[in-house]
């Protein structure tokens, strides 16, 4: 019975090993950009240096698309490595061995394989890239009326506290960052306004031309295809490429479990099956012949002496900490009573009133009949105004979520976003007040320090 069980387990393991190249091949075909062969994955498992450059190139091309930029071959590999490390850190990857990899990309293929698999699991890399690179045949916008972020902030989870800073930043550096953010926001807003004007022109000029009466007009891509039929060839090629990626993704999903079982062997060094074609062999540490019995006794005596010294030092430090803690508690108690009697009480009342006012506004918004629920993701823009009407409206229809005609109007979304804006502004004012109070408390302890404002240019 035991032999039969062992035989079945080996057969199952053999089938999984046979499905592994197919799984990795389907995964590579589903990803837009650089192709990586199953052999490169096998070499990365054993940390072979020849697989490092291929994985750096793969990660750079994929993350560049995630960040919204066009993938271009960088001048040197150092630029590629710095970009991948920066994006990985911003997404929450904290494995120190990865950030210690050299900037020449000569080693570290196993760490890059672990990072790639972490992206697959953490940010749904394949699904996100397929969504970003899909062919858009109609005009659409991305709308999000969810308040999950605002609720998480009010629940005490501040995303800003999860960011690791190497040190305190200068205020001028923060002002410079704010200026860059404000400039990019204005540029993006102006670009979107120009795009909306173009959409409105195309939609209004082509009313009644679409075969679907519920839509009634052409999109920019459709209008361009009608005006310039030569561009249809490139559009068909893009659609064929997307279809091939979707077919590969459908092959990858049933084999995904095989890949993750194989990754368990990558994480566990004891299960690595080094084949005869692999030149990597595990090194075993040989005993040191110079470590004699006499030297071992001497080392044990040194350890005992160090242990006794550490215990004595620990007792001394504990006594000093106890005295310092009692002293600080006494001073803090006195200051706390003074602050509660003068200023803290007013601040507590003000914060409580603000919280009650915000919660009441949320309840009013949730009970409003024109509230928009579940508006999230890419939505198709449909111009529903008719030529006989003087007032024209725009509807936003979710693609592949609802039937045409069951969307929401742009006016409803604007009202909902304005409500979100009010809530975020209240949250911003509250945080600014907390920061001002902290700065005021810090300045009170600097009675002998002269603060000079920066010179205005």
C-alpha positions as CSV (number, residue, x, y, z in Angstrom):
1,X,0.0,0.0,0.0
2,X,2.8,2.4,0.9
3,X,4.6,1.6,-2.4
4,X,1.5,2.3,-4.4
5,X,1.1,5.7,-2.7
6,X,4.7,6.5,-3.3
7,X,4.2,5.6,-7.0
8,X,1.1,7.8,-7.4
9,X,2.9,10.7,-5.7
10,X,5.8,10.4,-8.2
11,X,3.5,10.2,-11.1
12,X,1.7,13.3,-10.0
13,X,5.0,15.1,-9.5
14,X,6.1,14.0,-12.9
15,X,2.9,15.3,-14.5
16,X,3.3,18.7,-12.7
17,X,7.0,18.9,-13.9
18,X,5.8,18.3,-17.4
19,X,3.1,21.0,-17.2
20,X,5.6,23.5,-15.8
21,X,7.2,24.6,-19.2
22,X,3.7,25.0,-20.6
23,X,2.6,27.1,-17.7
24,X,5.6,29.4,-17.9
25,X,5.3,29.6,-21.7
26,X,1.6,30.6,-21.4
27,X,2.5,33.2,-18.8
28,X,5.3,34.7,-21.0
29,X,2.9,34.9,-24.0
30,X,0.2,36.6,-21.9
31,X,2.5,39.4,-20.8
32,X,2.9,42.2,-23.3
33,X,6.5,43.1,-24.0
34,X,9.7,41.1,-23.5
35,X,9.5,37.3,-23.8
36,X,11.3,35.1,-21.3
37,X,11.7,31.4,-22.0
38,X,11.0,28.5,-19.5
39,X,14.8,27.7,-19.6
40,X,15.5,31.2,-18.2
41,X,13.1,30.6,-15.3
42,X,14.9,27.3,-14.6
43,X,18.3,29.0,-14.6
44,X,16.9,31.8,-12.3
45,X,15.8,29.1,-9.8
46,X,19.4,28.1,-9.3
47,X,20.6,31.7,-9.3
48,X,22.6,31.4,-12.5
49,X,24.1,34.8,-13.6
50,X,23.1,34.4,-17.2
51,X,19.4,34.8,-16.4
52,X,19.8,38.1,-14.5
53,X,19.9,40.4,-17.5
54,X,16.8,38.8,-19.0
55,X,14.8,39.3,-15.8
56,X,16.0,42.9,-15.3
57,X,14.8,43.6,-18.8
58,X,11.5,41.8,-18.2
59,X,10.7,43.6,-15.0
60,X,11.7,47.0,-16.4
61,X,9.4,46.6,-19.4
62,X,6.4,45.4,-17.3
63,X,6.8,48.0,-14.6
64,X,7.2,50.8,-17.1
65,X,3.8,49.9,-18.5
66,X,2.3,49.8,-15.0
67,X,3.6,53.3,-14.3
68,X,2.0,54.6,-17.4
69,X,5.1,55.3,-19.5
70,X,6.2,54.0,-22.9
71,X,8.7,51.2,-22.8
72,X,12.0,52.1,-24.5
73,X,15.3,50.4,-24.3
74,X,17.3,52.4,-21.7
75,X,20.9,53.6,-22.4
76,X,22.5,51.4,-19.7
77,X,21.4,48.7,-17.4
78,X,22.0,50.9,-14.3
79,X,19.0,53.0,-15.3
80,X,16.9,49.9,-15.6
81,X,17.9,48.6,-12.2
82,X,17.3,51.9,-10.4
83,X,13.8,52.2,-11.9
84,X,12.9,48.6,-10.9
85,X,14.1,49.1,-7.3
86,X,12.3,52.4,-6.9
87,X,9.0,51.0,-8.2
88,X,9.3,47.8,-6.1
89,X,10.0,49.9,-3.0
90,X,6.9,52.1,-3.7
91,X,4.7,49.0,-4.1
92,X,5.8,47.6,-0.7
93,X,8.5,45.1,-1.5
94,X,10.9,45.0,1.5
95,X,13.3,42.0,0.9
96,X,16.7,43.4,1.7
97,X,18.6,40.9,-0.4
98,X,17.0,42.4,-3.6
99,X,18.1,46.0,-2.8
100,X,21.6,44.8,-2.1
101,X,22.0,43.5,-5.7
102,X,24.8,45.2,-7.7
103,X,24.0,47.9,-10.3
104,X,25.7,46.0,-13.1
105,X,23.0,43.2,-13.2
106,X,25.5,40.4,-13.1
107,X,24.0,38.4,-10.3
108,X,20.7,37.9,-8.5
109,X,18.5,36.0,-10.9
110,X,16.9,34.1,-8.0
111,X,16.0,37.3,-6.2
112,X,14.5,38.7,-9.4
113,X,12.4,35.6,-9.9
114,X,11.1,36.0,-6.3
115,X,10.3,39.7,-7.1
116,X,8.5,38.8,-10.3
117,X,6.4,36.1,-8.5
118,X,5.6,38.7,-5.8
119,X,4.3,41.0,-8.4
120,X,2.1,38.3,-9.9
121,X,0.5,37.7,-6.5
122,X,0.4,41.1,-4.9
123,X,-0.7,43.5,-7.7
124,X,-2.3,41.0,-10.2
125,X,0.4,41.7,-12.7
126,X,-1.1,39.8,-15.7
127,X,-4.6,41.1,-15.3
128,X,-3.5,44.6,-14.8
129,X,-1.3,44.6,-17.9
130,X,-4.0,43.0,-20.0
131,X,-6.3,45.8,-18.9
132,X,-3.8,48.5,-19.7
133,X,-2.9,47.1,-23.1
134,X,-6.4,46.3,-24.4
135,X,-7.5,47.8,-27.7
136,X,-10.0,50.7,-27.0
137,X,-12.5,50.9,-29.8
138,X,-14.6,53.5,-28.1
139,X,-14.0,56.6,-26.0
140,X,-13.9,55.9,-22.3
141,X,-12.9,57.4,-19.0
142,X,-12.0,55.9,-15.6
143,X,-14.4,56.8,-12.8
144,X,-14.2,55.9,-9.2
145,X,-16.8,57.1,-6.7
146,X,-15.7,54.6,-3.9
147,X,-15.0,55.9,-0.5
148,X,-12.9,53.0,0.7
149,X,-9.8,55.2,1.0
150,X,-11.5,57.8,3.0
151,X,-13.0,55.2,5.3
152,X,-9.6,53.6,5.9
153,X,-8.2,57.0,6.9
154,X,-11.0,57.7,9.3
155,X,-10.5,54.2,10.8
156,X,-7.0,55.1,11.8
157,X,-5.1,53.7,8.9
158,X,-3.0,56.4,7.4
159,X,-1.2,55.4,4.2
160,X,1.4,58.1,4.8
161,X,2.6,56.4,7.9
162,X,3.4,53.2,6.0
163,X,6.0,55.0,3.9
164,X,9.6,54.5,5.1
165,X,11.7,57.6,5.0
166,X,15.5,57.4,5.3
167,X,15.5,60.6,7.3
168,X,13.8,63.9,7.9
169,X,13.1,65.9,4.7
170,X,13.7,69.6,4.5
171,X,10.7,71.8,4.2
172,X,12.0,73.3,0.9
173,X,12.3,69.9,-0.6
174,X,8.6,69.2,0.3
175,X,7.6,72.5,-1.2
176,X,9.5,71.6,-4.4
177,X,7.7,68.2,-4.6
178,X,4.3,70.0,-4.0
179,X,5.1,72.4,-6.8
180,X,5.9,69.6,-9.2
181,X,2.7,67.8,-8.3
182,X,0.7,70.9,-8.8
183,X,2.2,71.6,-12.2
184,X,1.7,68.0,-13.4
185,X,-1.9,68.1,-12.2
186,X,-2.6,71.3,-14.1
187,X,-1.0,69.9,-17.2
188,X,-3.0,66.7,-17.0
189,X,-6.2,68.7,-16.4
190,X,-5.6,70.8,-19.5
191,X,-4.8,67.8,-21.6
192,X,-8.0,66.1,-20.4
193,X,-10.0,69.2,-21.3
194,X,-8.7,69.2,-24.8
195,X,-9.4,65.5,-25.2
196,X,-13.0,66.0,-24.0
197,X,-13.5,68.8,-26.5
198,X,-12.3,66.5,-29.3
199,X,-14.7,63.8,-28.1
200,X,-17.6,66.2,-28.0
201,X,-16.9,67.3,-31.6
202,X,-16.7,63.8,-32.9
203,X,-19.8,62.6,-31.0
204,X,-21.9,65.6,-32.0
205,X,-20.9,65.5,-35.7
206,X,-21.5,61.8,-36.1
207,X,-24.9,61.6,-34.4
208,X,-27.1,59.0,-36.2
209,X,-24.2,57.2,-38.0
210,X,-23.7,54.3,-35.7
211,X,-25.4,50.9,-36.4
212,X,-26.4,50.6,-32.7
213,X,-29.3,53.1,-32.1
214,X,-28.6,53.1,-28.3
215,X,-25.2,54.6,-29.0
216,X,-26.0,56.6,-32.1
217,X,-22.5,58.1,-32.9
218,X,-18.9,57.1,-33.7
219,X,-16.0,57.1,-31.4
220,X,-12.7,58.7,-32.3
221,X,-11.2,55.4,-33.4
222,X,-14.3,54.5,-35.5
223,X,-14.4,58.0,-37.1
224,X,-10.7,57.8,-37.9
225,X,-11.1,54.3,-39.4
226,X,-14.0,55.6,-41.6
227,X,-12.0,58.7,-42.7
228,X,-8.7,56.8,-43.2
229,X,-9.3,53.1,-44.1
230,X,-5.6,52.4,-44.3
231,X,-5.4,52.6,-40.5
232,X,-7.7,49.5,-40.2
233,X,-4.7,47.2,-40.9
234,X,-2.9,48.4,-37.8
235,X,-6.0,48.2,-35.8
236,X,-6.6,44.6,-36.9
237,X,-3.0,43.7,-36.0
238,X,-3.5,45.2,-32.5
239,X,-6.7,43.2,-32.0
240,X,-5.0,40.0,-33.2
241,X,-2.1,40.6,-30.8
242,X,-4.6,41.2,-27.9
243,X,-6.5,38.0,-28.8
244,X,-3.3,36.0,-28.7
245,X,-2.5,37.4,-25.3
246,X,-6.0,36.6,-24.0
247,X,-5.7,33.0,-25.3
248,X,-2.4,32.6,-23.5
249,X,-4.0,34.0,-20.4
250,X,-6.8,31.4,-20.6
251,X,-4.1,28.6,-20.9
252,X,-2.2,30.1,-18.0
253,X,-5.1,30.2,-15.4
254,X,-5.6,26.4,-15.2
255,X,-1.8,25.9,-14.9
256,X,-1.2,28.7,-12.4
257,X,-1.2,26.2,-9.4
258,X,1.6,24.3,-11.1
259,X,3.7,27.4,-11.2
260,X,3.1,28.3,-7.5
261,X,4.0,24.7,-6.4
262,X,7.2,25.1,-8.3
263,X,7.9,28.4,-6.6
264,X,7.7,26.6,-3.3
265,X,10.8,24.6,-4.3
266,X,12.5,28.0,-5.2
267,X,11.7,29.3,-1.7
268,X,12.8,26.1,0.1
269,X,16.5,25.4,-0.7
270,X,16.2,21.8,0.6
271,X,13.8,20.8,-2.2
272,X,16.0,22.0,-5.0
273,X,16.6,19.1,-7.4
274,X,20.0,19.8,-9.0
275,X,20.2,18.0,-12.3
276,X,23.4,16.6,-13.9
277,X,23.3,19.5,-16.4
278,X,23.5,22.0,-13.6
279,X,26.9,23.2,-12.5
280,X,25.7,24.5,-9.2
281,X,26.4,22.2,-6.3
282,X,25.7,22.8,-2.6
283,X,28.8,23.5,-0.6
284,X,29.2,21.8,2.7
285,X,31.2,23.4,5.5
286,X,34.1,21.2,6.6
287,X,35.1,21.1,10.3
288,X,38.0,23.2,11.3
289,X,40.9,21.0,12.4
290,X,42.4,23.9,14.5
291,X,39.4,23.8,16.8
292,X,40.8,21.6,19.5
293,X,39.3,20.7,22.9
294,X,41.5,23.2,24.7
295,X,40.4,26.1,22.5
296,X,36.8,25.1,22.9
297,X,37.1,25.2,26.7
298,X,38.7,28.7,26.5
299,X,35.9,30.0,24.2
300,X,33.3,28.6,26.7
301,X,35.0,30.6,29.5
302,X,35.0,33.8,27.5
303,X,31.3,33.3,26.7
304,X,30.5,32.9,30.4
305,X,32.5,36.0,31.3
306,X,30.8,38.0,28.6
307,X,27.4,36.7,29.8
308,X,28.0,37.9,33.4
309,X,29.2,41.3,32.2
310,X,26.1,41.7,30.0
311,X,23.8,40.7,32.9
312,X,25.4,43.3,35.2
313,X,25.2,46.0,32.5
314,X,21.6,45.1,31.9
315,X,20.7,45.5,35.6
316,X,22.4,48.9,35.7
317,X,20.6,50.1,32.6
318,X,17.3,48.9,33.9
319,X,17.7,50.9,37.1
320,X,18.6,54.0,35.2
321,X,15.6,53.6,32.9
322,X,13.3,53.1,35.8
323,X,14.4,56.3,37.5
324,X,14.2,58.3,34.2
325,X,10.8,56.9,33.5
326,X,9.4,58.0,36.9
327,X,10.8,61.4,36.5
328,X,9.4,61.9,33.0
329,X,6.0,60.6,34.1
330,X,5.9,63.1,36.9
331,X,6.7,66.0,34.5
332,X,4.3,64.8,31.9
333,X,1.5,64.5,34.4
334,X,1.9,68.1,35.4
335,X,2.1,69.4,31.9
336,X,-0.9,67.3,30.9
337,X,-3.1,68.8,33.6
338,X,-2.1,72.3,32.5
339,X,-2.8,71.7,28.8
340,X,-6.1,70.0,29.5
341,X,-7.2,73.0,31.6
342,X,-6.3,75.6,29.0
343,X,-6.2,74.4,25.4
344,X,-6.6,70.7,24.9
345,X,-10.2,70.7,26.1
346,X,-11.2,73.2,23.4
347,X,-9.3,71.2,20.7
348,X,-11.1,68.0,21.8
349,X,-14.5,69.7,21.6
350,X,-13.7,71.1,18.2
351,X,-12.5,67.8,16.8
352,X,-15.6,66.0,18.2
353,X,-17.9,68.6,16.5
354,X,-16.1,68.2,13.2
355,X,-16.4,64.4,13.4
356,X,-20.1,64.6,14.1
357,X,-20.7,67.1,11.3
358,X,-18.8,64.8,8.8
359,X,-20.7,61.7,9.9
360,X,-24.0,63.6,9.5
361,X,-23.0,64.7,6.0
362,X,-22.1,61.1,5.1
363,X,-25.5,59.9,6.4
364,X,-27.3,62.5,4.3
365,X,-25.3,61.5,1.2
366,X,-26.0,57.8,1.7
367,X,-29.7,58.5,2.1
368,X,-29.9,60.7,-1.0
369,X,-32.0,59.3,-3.8
370,X,-29.5,60.4,-6.5
371,X,-26.5,58.7,-4.9
372,X,-24.3,56.7,-7.3
373,X,-23.3,53.3,-6.0
374,X,-20.8,50.9,-7.5
375,X,-19.3,53.4,-10.0
376,X,-15.8,52.1,-10.5
377,X,-13.6,51.3,-13.4
378,X,-13.5,52.2,-17.1
379,X,-16.8,53.6,-18.5
380,X,-17.8,54.3,-22.1
381,X,-18.8,57.8,-23.0
382,X,-22.1,58.0,-24.9
383,X,-23.5,61.3,-26.2
384,X,-27.3,61.0,-25.7
385,X,-28.3,64.5,-26.9
386,X,-30.4,64.8,-30.0
387,X,-30.4,67.4,-32.7
388,X,-33.9,68.5,-31.9
389,X,-33.0,69.2,-28.2
390,X,-31.2,72.4,-27.1
391,X,-29.9,70.8,-23.9
392,X,-27.5,67.9,-24.6
393,X,-26.3,65.4,-22.0
394,X,-23.6,62.8,-21.7
395,X,-24.1,59.3,-20.3
396,X,-21.3,57.1,-18.9
397,X,-21.9,53.4,-19.7
398,X,-19.7,50.7,-18.1
399,X,-18.2,48.3,-20.6
400,X,-19.1,44.6,-20.2
401,X,-20.9,45.4,-16.9
402,X,-24.4,46.7,-17.8
403,X,-26.4,46.7,-21.0
404,X,-26.3,49.9,-23.1
405,X,-28.8,52.3,-21.7
406,X,-28.4,51.3,-18.1
407,X,-25.5,53.7,-17.3
408,X,-25.4,56.8,-15.2
409,X,-25.3,60.4,-16.3
410,X,-22.2,62.6,-16.0
411,X,-24.2,65.0,-13.8
412,X,-24.7,62.3,-11.2
413,X,-21.0,61.4,-11.2
414,X,-20.0,65.1,-10.9
415,X,-22.4,65.5,-7.9
416,X,-20.9,62.4,-6.2
417,X,-17.3,63.5,-6.8
418,X,-18.1,66.9,-5.4
419,X,-19.3,65.2,-2.2
420,X,-16.1,63.3,-2.1
421,X,-14.2,66.5,-2.5
422,X,-16.0,68.1,0.5
423,X,-15.1,65.1,2.6
424,X,-11.4,65.1,1.6
425,X,-11.2,68.9,2.2
426,X,-12.5,68.4,5.7
427,X,-10.0,65.6,6.3
428,X,-7.2,67.9,4.9
429,X,-8.2,70.7,7.2
430,X,-8.2,68.4,10.2
431,X,-4.8,67.1,9.4
432,X,-3.5,70.6,8.9
433,X,-4.8,71.6,12.3
434,X,-3.1,68.6,13.9
435,X,0.2,69.6,12.2
436,X,-0.1,73.2,13.3
437,X,-0.7,72.1,16.9
438,X,2.4,69.8,16.8
439,X,4.5,72.6,15.3
440,X,3.3,75.0,18.0
441,X,4.1,72.5,20.8
442,X,7.6,72.0,19.3
443,X,8.2,75.8,19.0
444,X,7.3,76.3,22.7
445,X,10.2,74.1,23.7
446,X,12.6,76.3,21.6
447,X,12.4,79.5,23.7
448,X,16.0,80.5,23.0
449,X,16.0,79.7,19.3
450,X,15.4,82.5,16.7
451,X,13.4,81.3,13.7
452,X,14.0,83.3,10.4
453,X,11.7,82.9,7.5
454,X,13.2,82.2,4.1
455,X,13.9,85.1,1.8
456,X,11.3,85.7,-0.8
457,X,12.6,86.0,-4.4
